[in-house]
Amino acid sequence: MVQLGMRPSGESVRTGGDIRSKGLGGNSVGLTGSTVIGISTVAPVYCLTSTLGPTTGEVGLQMPAVFIAGFLPMLLVAFAYRELNKAVPDCGTSFTWTVKAFGPRLGWMCGWGLVIATIIVLSNLAGVATSFFYLMLGEITGSDAVAALDGNKAVHIATTLVFIAVATAISYRGMTATKGVQYALVGLQLAVLVLFAVMAVMKAGSGATTGSVDFSWTWLNPFSVQSFAAFTAGLSLSIFMYWGWDACLTVNEETSGSSRTPGLAALLSMLVIVGSYLLVAVGAQMFAGPGDEGLGLANEATADNVFAALAGPVMGPGLGVLLFLAVVSSAAASLQTTFIPVARTVLAMSTYRALPASYGKVHPKFRTPGRATVMAGVATGLFYSVMTLLSENVLVDTIYALGLMICFYYSITAFACVWYFRHDLRRSARDAVFKGLLPLLGGILLAAVFAKTLVDMWDPAYGTGSSVFGMGSVFVIGVGLLLLGVVLMLVMTRHSPEFFRGEVLTRDTPALAESALTESALTGSVAAGSAAEPVAVDPR
């Protein structure tokens, strides 16, 4: 059964009759705002400072090539998101679409993959924001004691929780508050990235550092990576760097032109992101080189926070503060917008009875998933506090495990697109390419990275080198979190059997939808005619 509904913008959207309105504020975001949300959630400055070093350590001078390789499957999956959003513009995105294509259980796990990946990202974002906050204060005040406050575990955790609480409060107040903050923060970080890259190239050309290297087009050749294992490890990290662009799809019910604008915003945000990544990657590599000593990008002492090491040498003590400010802004901005996908996915799962109904409540004034947003904030704070108290290495390993989560739910969504539109693929060349071929290729690429990463992370040497009962800690974290999702799904199966029987959110395809729409229209016409005039009855 389907229905032809009207969005707040006035456009008609054909969706499954079981797709429900969540009560979110419509027409709150336009194309520019949606694109900014996509860029902000990715957090380009934060991603670069935390992954430039590890990626260089894995693939050396081919770091820019791996960034391009990581962009390709994301671009292919973005086409799947665009086509699915046109057909079913629902804030549950991957969860809802996978249920419509493959059924409730796989759909539930896809939603869980998104939720747990987001909580991991939120915790790391908050931690990076805190670290750079104290580094920035130390630079401004000229006090090493102030900068060293980040090394005090109690102070660090308390400050991180404050960042999480502020971000939760802003997201709780709605998309209008979110959008206003984001324009300034995203504009600042993109401007500083361009400035950093230009100054790095100029200083590299002047021979200011001993480790600087000349640019070579071979840096863009992924086939020059020394081994396939190194390539997949670097690719897993680069995929993490693009994660978050789909946040602009989760606000589709709050966007003007909900069936088209979010998909276009996703593509625009990805183009801006890949451009900024390549610019900074080339500039940083020319200036510092791929070495493992001094300012070299592969130096283990600075690899997890490259900009902290390069800010002063590249931009000088005065402008270097801008880079610290940009990292704080990037992490804080992304911390705030990253609440959007997790809260709206939880809202959708609750609305369709895949999670407890209490998380399906929308704030009457702000028109946001208030309880789901608060839940995400609390879960993030607990996750970060526990992991920090357990081990610093665990926090680093969660970033490596994050790539597994991302590949998991993105690949499922890509395959869901192909299966959902399988009856459309012979209708036109456009449908065959954008609904079939490109999403299928994206899904296969991400599934291959998922499988290879799963094998590699079994080795304790993967990540920080920690192990649990002989298994790599990255493997334990990644697989353990997925298995936790299976346990929670089994619990919800007992509490909400109607969802898992497919009675709340049903599987369908566009072809079935067309048939049901015609049947519905005919039924409606008969009903309308019956109400308008009496029907003559033959007395015979």
C-alpha positions as CSV (number, residue, x, y, z in Angstrom):
1,M,0.0,0.0,0.0
2,V,1.3,3.5,-0.8
3,Q,0.1,7.0,-0.6
4,L,0.7,10.2,-2.5
5,G,1.4,12.8,0.1
6,M,2.3,16.5,0.1
7,R,5.4,17.8,1.7
8,P,5.4,21.2,3.4
9,S,7.1,22.6,0.3
10,G,4.1,21.5,-1.7
11,E,5.8,18.8,-3.8
12,S,4.2,15.4,-4.1
13,V,6.1,12.4,-2.8
14,R,5.1,8.8,-3.4
15,T,6.0,6.7,-0.3
16,G,4.9,3.5,1.3
17,G,1.7,3.8,3.2
18,D,3.4,2.7,6.4
19,I,5.9,5.6,6.3
20,R,4.9,7.8,9.2
21,S,5.3,11.5,9.9
22,K,7.5,12.1,13.0
23,G,6.2,15.6,13.8
24,L,9.6,17.2,13.0
25,G,9.7,20.9,11.9
26,G,9.4,21.1,8.1
27,N,11.1,23.6,5.8
28,S,13.7,24.3,8.5
29,V,16.7,23.8,6.2
30,G,17.5,24.7,2.6
31,L,20.2,23.5,0.2
32,T,23.0,25.7,1.6
33,G,22.1,24.8,5.2
34,S,21.9,21.1,4.4
35,T,25.3,21.1,2.6
36,V,26.9,22.9,5.6
37,I,25.5,20.3,7.9
38,G,27.0,17.5,5.7
39,I,30.4,19.2,5.7
40,S,30.2,20.0,9.4
41,T,29.4,16.4,10.4
42,V,32.4,15.1,8.5
43,A,34.6,17.6,10.5
44,P,37.4,18.0,7.9
45,V,39.9,19.7,10.2
46,Y,39.4,17.1,13.0
47,C,39.6,14.2,10.5
48,L,42.8,15.5,8.9
49,T,44.7,16.1,12.2
50,S,43.8,12.6,13.5
51,T,44.3,10.6,10.3
52,L,47.0,12.3,8.2
53,G,49.7,10.6,10.4
54,P,48.2,7.1,10.6
55,T,47.4,7.0,6.9
56,T,50.9,8.2,5.9
57,G,52.3,5.5,8.3
58,E,50.4,2.9,6.3
59,V,50.9,4.0,2.7
60,G,53.6,6.6,2.7
61,L,53.7,9.1,-0.2
62,Q,50.5,7.5,-1.6
63,M,48.4,9.2,1.1
64,P,46.6,11.5,-1.4
65,A,45.9,8.6,-3.6
66,V,44.3,6.7,-0.8
67,F,42.1,9.7,0.0
68,I,40.9,9.6,-3.6
69,A,40.3,5.8,-3.3
70,G,38.3,6.3,-0.1
71,F,36.2,9.0,-1.9
72,L,35.2,6.7,-4.8
73,P,33.0,4.2,-2.9
74,M,31.5,7.0,-0.8
75,L,30.5,8.8,-4.0
76,L,28.9,5.6,-5.4
77,V,27.0,5.1,-2.2
78,A,25.9,8.7,-2.2
79,F,24.0,8.0,-5.5
80,A,22.2,5.1,-3.6
81,Y,21.2,7.5,-0.9
82,R,20.0,10.1,-3.4
83,E,17.7,7.6,-5.2
84,L,16.3,6.1,-2.0
85,N,15.6,9.5,-0.6
86,K,13.6,10.4,-3.7
87,A,11.4,7.4,-3.2
88,V,11.2,7.3,0.6
89,P,12.2,10.6,2.2
90,D,12.3,9.3,5.8
91,C,14.6,10.5,8.6
92,G,15.4,6.8,9.4
93,T,17.4,6.7,6.1
94,S,19.5,3.5,6.2
95,F,17.3,1.8,8.8
96,T,14.1,2.5,7.0
97,W,15.4,1.8,3.5
98,T,17.0,-1.5,4.5
99,V,13.8,-2.6,6.2
100,K,11.8,-1.7,3.0
101,A,14.3,-3.7,0.9
102,F,15.4,-6.7,3.0
103,G,13.1,-6.9,6.0
104,P,13.2,-5.9,9.7
105,R,16.2,-7.8,11.1
106,L,18.8,-6.7,8.6
107,G,17.2,-3.2,8.7
108,W,17.5,-3.2,12.5
109,M,21.2,-4.1,12.4
110,C,21.8,-1.5,9.8
111,G,20.3,1.1,12.1
112,W,22.3,-0.2,15.0
113,G,25.5,0.2,12.9
114,L,24.7,3.8,12.2
115,V,23.9,4.5,15.9
116,I,26.9,2.9,17.4
117,A,29.3,4.4,14.8
118,T,27.9,7.8,15.6
119,I,28.3,7.4,19.4
120,I,32.0,6.4,18.8
121,V,32.6,9.4,16.6
122,L,30.9,11.7,19.1
123,S,33.1,10.6,21.9
124,N,36.3,11.0,19.9
125,L,35.1,14.5,18.6
126,A,34.6,15.6,22.2
127,G,38.0,14.4,23.3
128,V,39.8,16.1,20.4
129,A,37.8,19.4,21.1
130,T,39.0,19.2,24.7
131,S,42.7,18.6,23.8
132,F,42.9,21.4,21.3
133,F,40.9,23.7,23.6
134,Y,43.7,23.5,26.2
135,L,46.4,23.7,23.5
136,M,44.8,26.9,22.2
137,L,44.5,28.4,25.7
138,G,48.2,27.5,26.3
139,E,49.2,29.3,23.1
140,I,47.1,32.4,23.9
141,T,48.2,32.7,27.5
142,G,51.8,31.5,26.8
143,S,51.5,29.1,29.8
144,D,52.7,25.5,29.5
145,A,50.8,24.8,32.7
146,V,47.4,25.7,31.1
147,A,48.2,23.5,28.0
148,A,49.2,20.7,30.4
149,L,45.7,20.6,31.9
150,D,44.7,18.3,29.1
151,G,47.0,15.7,30.6
152,N,45.0,15.7,33.8
153,K,42.6,12.9,33.3
154,A,39.9,14.3,35.7
155,V,40.1,17.8,34.1
156,H,40.0,16.3,30.6
157,I,37.0,14.1,31.2
158,A,35.1,16.9,33.0
159,T,35.8,19.4,30.1
160,T,34.8,16.7,27.5
161,L,31.5,16.2,29.3
162,V,30.8,19.9,29.2
163,F,31.4,20.0,25.4
164,I,29.0,17.0,25.0
165,A,26.4,18.7,27.2
166,V,26.6,22.0,25.3
167,A,26.3,20.2,21.9
168,T,23.4,18.2,23.2
169,A,21.6,21.4,24.3
170,I,22.0,23.1,21.0
171,S,20.8,20.1,19.0
172,Y,17.9,19.8,21.4
173,R,16.7,23.3,20.5
174,G,16.2,22.5,16.8
175,M,17.5,22.9,13.3
176,T,17.3,26.7,13.3
177,A,19.8,26.9,16.2
178,T,22.0,24.3,14.6
179,K,22.1,26.0,11.2
180,G,23.1,29.4,12.6
181,V,26.1,28.1,14.6
182,Q,27.3,25.9,11.7
183,Y,27.7,28.6,9.0
184,A,30.4,30.4,11.1
185,L,32.2,27.3,12.3
186,V,32.3,25.6,8.9
187,G,33.4,28.8,7.1
188,L,36.2,29.3,9.7
189,Q,37.7,25.8,9.3
190,L,37.6,25.8,5.5
191,A,39.3,29.2,5.4
192,V,42.0,28.1,7.8
193,L,42.6,24.8,5.9
194,V,43.2,26.7,2.6
195,L,45.5,29.1,4.4
196,F,47.5,26.2,6.0
197,A,47.8,24.4,2.7
198,V,49.0,27.5,0.8
199,M,51.6,28.4,3.5
200,A,52.8,24.7,3.7
201,V,53.4,24.6,-0.1
202,M,55.2,28.0,0.0
203,K,57.5,27.0,2.8
204,A,58.2,23.6,1.3
205,G,59.3,25.3,-1.9
206,S,61.7,27.6,0.0
207,G,63.4,24.6,1.6
208,A,62.4,25.7,5.1
209,T,62.5,22.2,6.5
210,T,64.8,19.3,6.0
211,G,62.0,16.8,5.5
212,S,60.2,18.6,2.7
213,V,59.7,16.8,-0.6
214,D,58.8,18.0,-4.1
215,F,55.3,17.2,-5.4
216,S,54.9,14.2,-7.7
217,W,51.9,13.1,-9.7
218,T,52.7,9.5,-8.5
219,W,51.3,10.5,-5.1
220,L,47.9,10.2,-6.8
221,N,48.5,6.6,-8.0
222,P,46.9,4.1,-5.6
223,F,48.7,1.2,-7.4
224,S,52.0,2.4,-6.1
225,V,51.1,1.4,-2.5
226,Q,53.6,-1.3,-1.4
227,S,51.1,-3.9,-0.4
228,F,47.4,-4.7,-0.6
229,A,47.2,-5.0,3.3
230,A,48.7,-1.5,3.6
231,F,46.2,-0.2,1.0
232,T,43.2,-1.6,2.8
233,A,44.3,-0.3,6.1
234,G,44.8,3.2,4.7
235,L,41.5,2.9,2.8
236,S,39.7,2.0,6.0
237,L,41.1,5.2,7.6
238,S,40.2,7.4,4.6
239,I,36.7,6.0,4.6
240,F,36.4,7.2,8.2
241,M,37.4,10.6,7.0
242,Y,34.4,10.9,4.7
243,W,31.9,9.5,7.2
244,G,29.1,11.9,8.1
245,W,28.0,13.4,4.8
246,D,24.7,11.4,5.1
247,A,23.7,13.6,8.0
248,C,22.0,15.9,5.5
249,L,19.8,13.0,4.5
250,T,18.6,12.4,8.0
251,V,17.1,15.9,8.1
252,N,15.1,15.2,4.9
253,E,11.8,15.6,6.8
254,E,12.9,19.1,7.9
255,T,14.4,20.2,4.5
256,S,12.7,22.2,1.8
257,G,12.3,20.0,-1.2
258,S,12.7,16.9,0.9
259,S,12.9,14.4,-1.9
260,R,15.6,16.2,-3.9
261,T,17.5,18.8,-1.8
262,P,19.2,16.3,0.7
263,G,20.6,14.2,-2.1
264,L,22.1,17.2,-3.9
265,A,23.5,18.5,-0.6
266,A,25.2,15.2,0.0
267,L,27.0,15.3,-3.3
268,L,28.0,19.0,-2.9
269,S,29.4,18.4,0.6
270,M,31.4,15.5,-0.6
271,L,33.0,17.5,-3.4
272,V,34.0,20.3,-1.0
273,I,35.4,17.7,1.4
274,V,37.5,15.8,-1.1
275,G,38.9,19.0,-2.5
276,S,40.0,20.3,0.9
277,Y,41.5,16.9,1.8
278,L,43.6,16.7,-1.3
279,L,44.8,20.3,-0.9
280,V,45.9,19.8,2.7
281,A,47.3,16.3,2.1
282,V,49.6,17.6,-0.7
283,G,50.6,20.7,1.3
284,A,51.4,18.8,4.5
285,Q,53.3,16.1,2.7
286,M,55.4,18.6,0.7
287,F,56.3,20.5,3.9
288,A,56.8,17.7,6.4
289,G,57.4,14.6,4.2
290,P,56.5,11.0,5.1
291,G,59.3,10.4,7.5
292,D,59.0,8.9,11.0
293,E,61.2,11.4,12.8
294,G,60.9,15.1,13.6
295,L,58.0,16.8,11.8
296,G,57.6,13.7,9.5
297,L,53.9,12.8,9.1
298,A,54.6,9.2,10.1
299,N,56.2,10.1,13.4
300,E,54.4,8.0,16.0
301,A,54.9,10.8,18.6
302,T,52.7,13.2,16.6
303,A,50.8,11.0,14.2
304,D,47.5,11.1,16.2
305,N,47.6,15.0,16.3
306,V,49.5,16.2,13.2
307,F,48.2,19.8,13.3
308,A,49.5,20.3,16.9
309,A,53.0,19.6,15.6
310,L,52.7,21.5,12.3
311,A,50.8,24.6,13.4
312,G,53.8,26.6,14.6
313,P,56.4,25.5,11.9
314,V,53.9,26.1,9.0
315,M,51.9,29.2,10.2
316,G,54.1,30.7,12.8
317,P,53.2,31.4,16.5
318,G,50.6,34.0,15.6
319,L,48.6,32.4,12.9
320,G,49.2,28.9,14.4
321,V,46.6,29.7,17.0
322,L,44.1,29.9,14.1
323,L,44.8,26.2,13.3
324,F,44.2,25.2,17.0
325,L,41.0,27.3,16.9
326,A,40.0,25.6,13.6
327,V,40.4,22.1,15.1
328,V,38.3,23.1,18.2
329,S,35.7,24.7,15.9
330,S,35.7,21.6,13.6
331,A,35.3,19.1,16.5
332,A,32.7,21.3,18.3
333,A,30.7,21.9,15.1
334,S,30.7,18.2,14.2
335,L,30.0,17.2,17.8
336,Q,26.8,19.3,17.5
337,T,25.6,18.2,14.1
338,T,26.6,14.5,14.6
339,F,23.7,14.3,17.1
340,I,21.4,14.8,14.1
341,P,21.7,11.4,12.5
342,V,21.8,9.4,15.7
343,A,18.8,11.2,17.2
344,R,16.7,10.9,14.1
345,T,17.6,7.3,13.4
346,V,16.6,6.4,17.0
347,L,13.4,8.5,16.5
348,A,12.5,6.6,13.4
349,M,13.3,3.2,14.9
350,S,11.1,4.1,17.9
351,T,8.3,5.4,15.7
352,Y,8.2,2.0,13.8
353,R,8.4,0.1,17.2
354,A,11.9,-1.2,16.6
355,L,13.0,0.6,19.8
356,P,11.0,1.6,22.9
357,A,8.2,4.1,22.2
358,S,9.6,6.7,24.7
359,Y,12.3,7.6,22.2
360,G,9.7,8.5,19.6
361,K,8.6,11.7,21.3
362,V,9.2,15.0,19.6
363,H,9.5,18.2,21.6
364,P,6.3,20.2,21.2
365,K,8.1,23.6,20.9
366,F,11.4,22.8,19.2
367,R,10.0,20.0,17.0
368,T,13.1,17.9,17.6
369,P,13.6,14.3,18.9
370,G,14.3,15.6,22.4
371,R,14.5,12.4,24.3
372,A,16.5,10.6,21.6
373,T,19.0,13.6,21.5
374,V,19.4,13.5,25.3
375,M,19.9,9.7,25.2
376,A,22.6,10.1,22.6
377,G,24.4,12.7,24.7
378,V,24.3,10.5,27.8
379,A,25.5,7.4,25.9
380,T,28.4,9.4,24.4
381,G,29.4,10.8,27.8
382,L,29.4,7.4,29.4
383,F,31.2,5.7,26.5
384,Y,34.0,8.3,26.5
385,S,34.4,8.3,30.3
386,V,34.6,4.6,30.6
387,M,37.0,4.1,27.7
388,T,39.3,6.9,28.9
389,L,39.5,5.4,32.4
390,L,40.1,2.0,30.9
391,S,42.9,2.8,28.5
392,E,44.1,5.6,26.1
393,N,44.9,2.9,23.6
394,V,41.2,1.8,23.6
395,L,40.2,5.3,22.4
396,V,42.6,5.1,19.5
397,D,41.5,1.6,18.6
398,T,37.8,2.7,18.4
399,I,38.7,4.9,15.4
400,Y,40.2,1.9,13.6
401,A,37.0,-0.1,14.6
402,L,34.9,2.7,13.3
403,G,35.8,2.0,9.7
404,L,34.3,-1.5,10.2
405,M,31.0,0.0,11.3
406,I,30.9,2.5,8.5
407,C,31.5,-0.1,5.8
408,F,28.9,-2.3,7.4
409,Y,25.9,0.0,7.2
410,Y,26.9,2.0,4.1
411,S,27.4,-1.3,2.1
412,I,24.0,-2.6,3.2
413,T,22.3,0.6,2.2
414,A,23.9,0.5,-1.2
415,F,22.7,-3.1,-1.7
416,A,19.3,-2.1,-0.4
417,C,19.1,0.5,-3.2
418,V,19.8,-2.1,-5.9
419,W,17.2,-4.6,-4.5
420,Y,14.5,-2.0,-3.8
421,F,14.7,-0.6,-7.3
422,R,15.3,-4.0,-9.0
423,H,12.1,-3.7,-11.1
424,D,13.1,-0.3,-12.3
425,L,16.5,-1.2,-13.7
426,R,15.2,-2.0,-17.2
427,R,13.1,1.1,-17.6
428,S,15.9,3.4,-18.7
429,A,19.6,3.7,-18.9
430,R,19.5,6.3,-16.1
431,D,17.8,3.9,-13.7
432,A,20.1,1.1,-14.6
433,V,23.2,3.3,-13.8
434,F,22.1,5.3,-10.8
435,K,19.8,2.9,-9.1
436,G,21.7,-0.3,-10.0
437,L,25.3,-0.2,-11.3
438,L,26.8,2.6,-9.3
439,P,25.2,1.6,-5.9
440,L,26.2,-2.0,-6.6
441,L,29.8,-1.1,-7.2
442,G,29.9,1.1,-4.1
443,G,28.4,-1.7,-2.0
444,I,30.9,-4.3,-3.3
445,L,33.8,-2.0,-2.7
446,L,32.8,-1.3,0.9
447,A,31.9,-4.9,1.6
448,A,35.3,-5.9,0.4
449,V,37.0,-3.4,2.7
450,F,34.8,-4.6,5.5
451,A,35.9,-8.2,4.9
452,K,39.5,-7.4,4.5
453,T,39.6,-5.1,7.6
454,L,37.8,-7.9,9.6
455,V,40.6,-10.3,8.8
456,D,43.4,-7.8,9.3
457,M,42.2,-6.5,12.7
458,W,42.4,-10.0,14.2
459,D,46.1,-9.4,14.4
460,P,47.1,-7.6,17.6
461,A,49.5,-5.5,15.7
462,Y,46.6,-3.8,14.0
463,G,45.8,-0.4,15.6
464,T,47.7,0.3,18.8
465,G,49.0,-3.2,19.2
466,S,46.8,-4.1,22.1
467,S,45.3,-7.6,22.4
468,V,42.5,-9.4,24.3
469,F,43.0,-13.2,24.7
470,G,45.3,-13.2,21.7
471,M,42.9,-11.2,19.5
472,G,43.5,-7.7,18.4
473,S,41.7,-5.1,20.5
474,V,40.4,-3.5,17.4
475,F,38.7,-6.8,16.4
476,V,37.2,-7.2,19.8
477,I,35.8,-3.7,19.8
478,G,34.4,-3.8,16.3
479,V,32.9,-7.3,16.4
480,G,31.9,-6.9,20.0
481,L,29.8,-3.8,19.3
482,L,28.1,-5.5,16.3
483,L,27.3,-8.6,18.5
484,L,25.9,-6.3,21.1
485,G,23.5,-5.1,18.5
486,V,22.4,-8.6,17.8
487,V,21.7,-9.1,21.6
488,L,19.7,-5.9,21.7
489,M,17.8,-6.9,18.6
490,L,16.8,-10.2,20.2
491,V,15.6,-8.4,23.3
492,M,13.5,-6.0,21.2
493,T,12.1,-9.0,19.3
494,R,10.4,-10.1,22.5
495,H,9.2,-6.6,23.4
496,S,8.1,-5.6,19.9
497,P,7.2,-8.7,17.9
498,E,5.0,-6.9,15.4
499,F,7.9,-4.9,14.0
500,F,10.0,-8.0,13.5
501,R,7.0,-9.8,11.9
502,G,7.0,-7.0,9.3
503,E,3.6,-5.7,10.3
504,V,4.7,-2.1,11.1
505,L,7.2,-1.3,8.3
506,T,6.7,-3.5,5.4
507,R,8.9,-4.6,2.5
508,D,7.9,-3.2,-0.9
509,T,9.3,-2.1,-4.2
510,P,8.4,0.8,-6.5
511,A,6.6,-1.6,-8.9
512,L,4.4,-2.9,-6.0
513,A,3.9,0.7,-4.9
514,E,2.7,1.7,-8.4
515,S,0.1,-1.2,-8.3
516,A,-1.0,-0.3,-4.8
517,L,-1.3,3.4,-5.7
518,T,-3.5,2.6,-8.7
519,E,-5.7,0.3,-6.5
520,S,-5.9,3.0,-3.8
521,A,-6.8,5.7,-6.3
522,L,-9.6,3.5,-7.8
523,T,-10.9,2.7,-4.3
524,G,-10.8,6.3,-3.4
525,S,-12.7,7.3,-6.6
526,V,-15.4,4.8,-5.9
527,A,-15.7,5.9,-2.3
528,A,-15.9,9.6,-3.4
529,G,-18.5,8.8,-6.0
530,S,-20.6,6.9,-3.5
531,A,-20.6,9.8,-1.2
532,A,-21.4,12.3,-3.9
533,E,-24.5,10.7,-5.3
534,P,-26.8,7.8,-4.5
535,V,-26.3,4.6,-6.4
536,A,-29.2,3.2,-8.3
537,V,-30.1,-0.3,-7.3
538,D,-31.7,-2.6,-9.9
539,P,-34.9,-4.0,-8.2
540,R,-34.5,-7.2,-10.1
